[in-house]
Amino acid sequence: MGDIIRHKCFISYHHDDKDEVISFVNDFDKPRRLFMHREAGIMERELVTCQDDEVIIRGMRGKYLLDTRVTIVLLGKNTWARKHVDWEIAATLREVVVYGCSGLLAINLPSVANRVSLPPRLQDNLAGERWNEGYARWHPYPENKIHLADWIEDAWEARTHRAQLINNTRPLRKRDAPIKDE
């Protein structure tokens, strides 16, 4: 692999997984400079309490995702249930005039291995009988920087090669789903 092209990536995750997310960023962004990361942090109250899907999507896209190229959804045990993760995925898939839509990539965090439920909107974009027939891609935790770089580049290229497969028709989640105790 030649020079790695760095893309600005938005990191979507459930706050309960913050320690693993920090490790991911430290492993792949800090020393290896593989991507430039951004995350939402604390959302504005007006956005959090809004009930209008269009306002939420425009707000997410304009405030948090506007200049990002790829969204990486880091999947933990309860990521599937979080309304903010749903909003971030929906905004990722929204095309904007200057930047178009963003690529979408999901990665299992080490704590879940392969035992993870997917956010429904992500599942919509992994359509097909095989995991790789939709717009998005889903991978285990990367073994090395080359794997992750390839996955990010594939998500970036999906914006032109697989854009016709985007499924963003689901209404936005208005509240977090109830979590079932195991």
Phi, psi and omega in degrees: 000133181280213178297138179274129175276124180272128176248147175283119184245137172267132180258118178253132183196167174270134185304335177296341182260015187306318181298318179291326178294317177299318178298318178301311180297316180295322181288323190244340181256314187294290186284329186265348178048048183280327179209169176251118187262154176214146176219162186287320185069222180277122180276150178298142183304319181300323180287317182297324184267355181293145177249356183269114183305316183296319179294318179298311182297313179299319179296315178298312183294317183286325185266327189240331188243001191311309185254016176275153183255331183219137171257127175254115177267113178270114189269117173249191185302318186242016179303322183303333189266355190272127181295324181294325176296317177301315180297319181294321177293316179300317180292326176301319185277354180279126178279134174241152189306309187285316189254347187072198176275173177255158173288158182229124184224132177244139180225130175289135172283155183304328183293341182253346183049244180251009181261078185217142172269147182261145170301136185305319181293325174296314179304319178303329185261007170253023187308156179112167181286338176249151183299342186251030180254001179252193180289315185271168174231151183230128186225159169288174178301136184293141178280333182202172184293331181293318176302309182297318179300317178297319181294318179296317179297319177298317179296321178298313181292335179301332181303330178253326185273335183231013184303330180292348181266357181298131176236104182233038185268345182294136174299151179293145174291127182269341178210162177293144178286150176295139180266131178270131176287140180265000000 
